[in-house]
Amino acid sequence: MLLLGASAALIAVLVAQIWLVTARPRSSRVLDAWHSRGTTFVVRDDRGWRELVAEDGRRSMVHTRVKVTDLLVSGLRYTDGFHLAVALAGPPRHTVFIGAGGAIGPRQFASFYPDGEIDAVDIDASILRAARRFFSLADCHRLRTHVGDGRAFLVAAADRRFDIVVLDAYDGPGRMVEDLATAEFFAMARCKLRPGGVLCANLVGNPGLHPSAGRIAAAISAAFTGQSRVFRVPECDQSPGNCIALAIRGSAAPEWDDLSRRAQALDRRVRFAAAIARHPVVAAASTG
């Protein structure tokens, strides 16, 4: 009886979590819902957008939002900021995404930069399955997906392997995976970049206002000897908002002041990156 009662209680919690995140206006249509690694995930169509939503019982957050009529158009402004790394480093030949979600970033890179190869790593196989089923993710010789630990994947990669490393890995709504948010990790990631290569990290919250984002920004700056900047994503429709951290491996001072102009040459579907580049919130002076 005790076991039956515990099972019923667990089922009730899962049903309640799914109800919380799927309770939407009639314009929303739930396509799938599942529970994985302490988080409830829902895929839904809502007013012309397809979304992947994460809910942990305390808060919910949209991880991916793409236009149903063009799955290369993101409805979350921060993902355009990934392409600021391209504006800094030039068209990439080798890019790795740590954290996939609905794979909007990897798919855009594969489409917009035809000479590049992309690896996308996610620890949760169910997320990659959903990305394939609902968000048009398709493995090919240029876009490879890997189920596994992002840190371990980078450790195993050759030094100077990547032009761009994109970090967008969260353990539930708004919590970056802890072992990917340390100065040690960012120093290791720096070694995996070629000279002139760029680390790009999605931060939930403003480093000047939110301690967790501030600690991550400080760790990036320390690992890259100050060759970093953080930019606020304007017009963000989720609290506490997003920032994009960029750090470059190199001794020459990056052309930060010219970043917005260079971003205007990006594909029109990600040109909001230029607006992001006009909103710096942290300016770390170079020390090396």
Number of C-alpha atoms within 10 A of each C-alpha: 6 7 8 9 10 11 12 11 12 12 12 12 13 18 13 13 22 22 12 17 23 20 11 13 9 8 9 17 16 16 12 13 18 13 17 12 11 12 20 23 28 21 26 21 18 18 13 13 19 26 27 24 23 27 22 21 17 8 13 20 17 18 19 24 27 21 18 17 10 10 19 21 19 23 17 19 19 26 24 27 30 27 28 29 27 21 23 22 19 17 19 20 16 18 26 25 23 26 26 28 26 27 24 23 25 24 20 21 23 18 13 16 16 12 13 17 20 26 19 24 26 22 18 17 14 17 20 25 13 21 21 15 12 18 26 15 21 14 15 11 7 15 20 16 20 18 17 15 14 22 15 9 16 21 14 9 13 11 15 16 18 26 26 32 27 24 22 23 25 20 16 22 20 21 13 20 15 11 11 19 20 18 20 15 17 21 17 15 26 26 19 24 24 18 16 18 27 30 28 27 26 23 29 23 22 23 23 13 10 12 12 18 23 17 16 22 29 19 20 31 28 19 21 25 20 20 24 28 23 27 25 25 29 17 13 14 12 13 10 13 17 26 27 27 30 27 28 29 25 18 14 11 14 19 10 16 11 13 19 20 14 19 26 17 12 19 14 11 14 24 18 23 27 22 20 25 25 18 15 17 17 19 14 16 13 15 12 11
